Each structure stands twice: as C-alpha cells, then as structure tokens.
Amino acid sequence: MPEDAKHPVKTVRKAFEIVDYLKSNDSARLSELTTEFEMSKSAIHNHLSTLVEAGYVKKHDGEYRLSLRFLDVGGYLRKQMELYQVAKPETDALAEQTGELANLMTEEFGQGVYLYRAKGDLAVDLDTYVGRRCYLHNTALGKAILAYLPASRVDEIVDTHGLPAETDHSITSRSELDEELEVVHERGFALDNEERLEGLRCIAAPIRDESGAVLGAISVSGPTTRMNAQRFEDEIPDLVCSAANVIELNVKY
C-alpha cells in the first residue's frame, strides 16, 4: 500500500488531484476546476501553469488536458519491467492462438494494473487499456494474483479497497472470496464469469518467480457466446496455464 507521508506537501498533493480530475473528465476549464476544488482562480491557475510549464498538461482554447508526457513516463516504466519484456511475446501468441483478447496484469497498491493487451482476430473491444487500474476481486487476473499473495496482504487489500460489486455476479463477501481463492490455488487458474462486465468471461493464470511470489497474471477474455463450457473450463485454461508456465521459466532462467 502507499506509504503515508509524515510531512505531506499540500501543493504537490493538490497538483496530482488536479491531474486525476483531468484524467477522469478528459479536460476542464479554469472555472470548472475552481469550483471543483473550492480554490481561488489564481491558486488553481498557478497549479495549472506549473503543470503546463513542466509539460504534463496542455492548454487549448481555454481547456486544460493531460499531455503525452505521461505516456513517455509510463512507457519508460513498463519497458524497465522484466515481466513485461518476457511476457509480451507469450501474450501476443495467446491472442493469436485463441483469436480473443489476451491480457497481462500486475498488482500495485492493492489494485490490478494492465501492462499489456493483445487482440486476436475475433477480439472484442473492451473498456480496458494499458495502465488502467481495476479491483482485483472481480477479475480472473486479479483473483489469480490474490490467490498467491500472503493472507495478510489480501487482508490489507480488502480493508483498503473493499469488495464493491460491478455486476450481479461480482463477489461481495470476504467468505465467498476466500472460498474462490482457495479453488484458484488448487486448480492453478482463475475464472471470471461476468463478474466485471456482463457478457464477458475470462480465464487467468498466475505468473510466479522461483520463490513462488506472484509477479502478475496472464489471461484470455471473450464474450460468453464464444466462451462455452468446454472452451471456458478446459481448452482456454490449458492454453493460458501453458503461457504462464513459459513466462515463469523465462523469468527464472
């Protein structure tokens, strides 16, 4: 979890709150931000001007929006990750084999972060994108990660983020989650049966290092119309687990 700052710098925190607001709303005008943050126009303008000067925000026709400088930072961080470098080819191959959407995720601050996506010929276009954060308890990727984290870490994540429902199929109780994670741990892969998005099923397998610590997870997602019982419970899990195994071997050796 993020470390609590002993002496937080309020101006830095406010600047990132503005960044988060611009991300959530695509863009905003000075008057809108002044109202949202209940600050004077001059104070908000100083924050925005500093972000513009640093190259992280741009202004056009009176509207402020995030710049591609964040893509530069994110791209650099991802390129430094061994998991991404090793897993990318296997994620591409998995998408080609299945024709569906293949995903790579890791955990940070108790949330899942999509590191990479590869689209097969039949892949549906979802609301996910590289860098997007999501809850761990209602995705196959997230459950594959949670199942191999220490119990104390799972406790911390649930205490911080809760178990909110995104569909009628979402897990919302700790006892149900614990039962599900036990099953995932026993069979070696996780299933998402319309738990995050109606009409979507997903199969994921954990990726672990030589000590057994979980590094992330790899998955295949597809519409329920194509993810029938045999494909959902046998065919795709075998392919996903095989891909995870190859990644693990490459990470270890």
C-alpha positions in Angstrom: 0.0 0.0 0.0 1.2 3.6 -0.5 3.3 4.9 2.4 1.7 7.7 4.5 3.8 10.8 4.2 4.9 12.2 7.6 5.1 15.7 6.2 2.9 15.8 3.1 3.5 18.7 0.7 0.0 20.1 0.1 0.8 21.8 -3.2 2.2 18.5 -4.6 -0.9 16.6 -3.4 -3.2 19.2 -5.0 -1.4 19.1 -8.3 -1.9 15.4 -8.5 -5.6 15.8 -7.5 -5.9 18.1 -10.5 -4.1 15.6 -12.7 -6.6 12.9 -11.6 -9.5 15.1 -12.2 -8.3 15.9 -15.8 -7.9 12.2 -16.4 -11.4 11.4 -15.2 -13.0 14.2 -17.1 -10.8 14.4 -20.3 -10.4 18.1 -19.9 -11.6 21.1 -17.8 -11.7 24.9 -17.8 -10.3 27.1 -15.1 -13.7 28.0 -13.8 -14.7 24.3 -13.5 -11.5 23.5 -11.6 -12.0 26.5 -9.3 -15.5 25.3 -8.4 -14.4 21.6 -8.0 -11.5 22.3 -5.7 -13.0 25.4 -3.9 -9.9 27.4 -4.5 -9.3 30.9 -6.0 -8.8 31.2 -9.7 -5.3 32.5 -9.1 -4.3 29.5 -6.9 -5.7 26.9 -9.5 -4.1 28.9 -12.3 -0.7 28.7 -10.6 -1.0 24.9 -10.3 -2.1 24.6 -13.9 0.6 26.9 -15.2 3.3 24.9 -13.3 2.0 21.7 -14.8 1.9 23.3 -18.3 5.4 24.6 -17.9 6.6 21.1 -16.8 5.0 19.6 -19.9 2.4 17.4 -18.1 -0.7 19.5 -19.0 -1.5 21.4 -22.2 -4.0 24.2 -22.8 -6.1 24.7 -25.9 -9.0 27.1 -26.4 -9.3 27.7 -22.7 -9.4 23.9 -21.8 -6.7 22.0 -19.9 -6.0 18.4 -20.6 -3.2 15.9 -19.8 -0.2 15.8 -22.2 1.5 12.8 -23.8 4.4 13.3 -21.3 2.6 10.8 -19.1 2.8 8.3 -21.9 6.5 8.9 -22.0 6.8 8.2 -18.3 4.5 5.1 -18.4 6.2 3.7 -21.4 9.6 4.0 -19.8 8.4 2.3 -16.6 6.9 -0.6 -18.4 9.9 -1.1 -20.6 12.0 -1.5 -17.4 9.9 -4.3 -16.1 11.2 -7.8 -16.8 7.7 -9.2 -16.5 6.5 -7.1 -19.5 9.6 -7.9 -21.6 9.3 -11.7 -21.0 5.5 -11.9 -21.1 4.8 -9.8 -24.2 5.6 -12.4 -26.8 3.6 -15.0 -25.0 0.6 -12.7 -24.7 0.8 -12.0 -28.4 0.9 -15.7 -29.1 -2.0 -16.4 -26.8 -4.1 -13.8 -28.6 -3.2 -15.4 -32.0 -4.0 -18.9 -30.8 -7.4 -18.1 -29.3 -8.5 -15.3 -31.5 -9.5 -13.4 -28.4 -8.2 -10.6 -26.2 -5.1 -11.6 -24.2 -4.1 -9.5 -21.1 -1.1 -9.1 -18.8 -1.6 -7.6 -15.3 0.4 -6.9 -12.2 -0.6 -5.6 -8.8 0.4 -2.3 -7.4 -1.1 -0.5 -4.3 -3.7 -3.2 -4.0 -5.1 -2.8 -7.5 -4.6 -4.6 -10.8 -2.7 -2.7 -13.5 -2.9 -3.7 -17.1 0.6 -3.9 -18.5 -0.2 -5.2 -22.0 -3.1 -6.3 -24.2 -3.0 -8.2 -27.5 -6.0 -8.6 -29.8 -6.8 -11.8 -31.8 -8.8 -11.8 -35.0 -12.1 -12.1 -33.1 -11.3 -10.0 -30.0 -13.9 -7.7 -28.6 -13.0 -4.1 -27.8 -13.4 -3.6 -24.1 -13.0 -0.6 -21.7 -9.5 -1.7 -20.6 -6.3 -0.1 -21.7 -2.6 -0.3 -20.8 -2.2 1.4 -17.4 -5.8 1.1 -16.4 -6.3 0.1 -12.7 -9.1 -2.1 -11.5 -10.3 -4.1 -8.5 -8.7 -7.5 -8.0 -11.6 -9.4 -6.5 -13.9 -9.4 -9.6 -11.5 -10.2 -12.4 -9.8 -13.5 -13.3 -6.5 -11.7 -13.5 -7.0 -10.2 -10.1 -8.1 -13.4 -8.4 -5.1 -15.3 -9.9 -2.9 -12.7 -8.2 -4.8 -12.6 -4.9 -4.7 -16.4 -4.6 -0.9 -16.4 -4.3 -0.4 -13.4 -2.1 0.1 -13.8 1.6 -3.1 -13.8 3.6 -2.0 -10.6 5.5 -1.6 -8.9 2.1 -5.1 -10.0 1.0 -6.5 -8.6 4.3 -4.8 -5.3 3.7 -6.1 -5.0 0.1 -9.7 -5.9 1.1 -9.6 -3.5 4.0 -8.4 -0.7 1.8 -10.4 -1.2 -1.4 -13.4 -3.3 -0.2 -15.4 -5.7 -2.4 -17.6 -3.5 -4.5 -20.0 -5.1 -7.0 -19.7 -4.2 -10.7 -22.2 -6.7 -11.9 -24.8 -9.0 -10.3 -22.2 -11.8 -10.5 -19.4 -9.9 -8.6 -18.0 -11.4 -5.3 -19.0 -9.0 -2.5 -18.3 -11.0 0.7 -15.0 -12.0 2.2 -16.0 -15.6 2.9 -17.0 -16.0 -0.8 -13.7 -14.5 -1.9 -11.7 -16.8 0.4 -13.5 -19.8 -1.0 -12.9 -18.7 -4.5 -9.2 -18.1 -3.9 -8.8 -21.5 -2.4 -10.3 -23.1 -5.5 -8.0 -20.9 -7.7 -5.0 -22.0 -5.7 -5.9 -25.7 -6.0 -6.5 -25.8 -9.8 -3.9 -23.2 -10.8 -6.1 -20.7 -12.7 -9.0 -18.3 -12.1 -12.3 -17.7 -13.8 -14.3 -14.5 -14.2 -17.9 -15.4 -15.2 -19.4 -11.9 -16.0 -18.1 -10.6 -12.7 -16.7 -7.3 -14.0 -18.6 -7.0 -17.3 -21.9 -8.5 -18.3 -21.5 -10.8 -21.2 -17.7 -11.4 -20.7 -15.8 -14.4 -19.4 -12.1 -14.5 -18.7 -9.6 -17.1 -17.7 -6.3 -16.2 -16.0 -3.2 -17.9 -14.6 -0.7 -16.5 -12.1 2.9 -15.8 -13.0 5.3 -16.5 -10.2 9.1 -16.3 -9.7 11.4 -19.0 -8.4 10.5 -18.3 -4.8 6.8 -18.7 -5.5 6.0 -15.0 -5.2 3.4 -13.8 -7.7 4.6 -11.3 -10.3 1.3 -10.9 -12.1 -1.1 -12.9 -14.2 -2.0 -13.5 -17.9 -5.5 -14.1 -19.3 -7.8 -14.5 -22.2 -11.1 -12.7 -22.3 -14.1 -13.3 -24.7 -17.9 -13.0 -25.0 -20.0 -15.6 -23.3 -21.3 -16.6 -26.7 -17.9 -18.0 -27.6 -16.7 -19.0 -24.2 -18.9 -22.0 -23.9 -18.5 -24.6 -21.1 -15.8 -26.7 -22.8 -13.8 -23.8 -24.1 -14.2 -21.8 -20.8 -13.4 -24.7 -18.5 -10.9 -26.8 -20.5 -9.5 -25.5 -23.8 -8.6 -21.9 -22.8 -7.4 -22.7 -19.3 -4.8 -25.2 -20.8 -3.5 -22.5 -23.2 -3.4 -19.8 -20.5 -1.6 -22.0 -18.0 0.9 -23.1 -20.6 1.7 -19.5 -21.5 2.1 -18.7 -17.8 4.5 -21.6 -17.4 6.6 -20.5 -20.3 6.8 -17.0 -18.9 7.8 -18.3 -15.5 10.6 -20.4 -17.0 11.9 -17.4 -18.9 11.8 -15.2 -15.8 13.6 -17.8 -13.7 16.3 -18.8 -16.3 
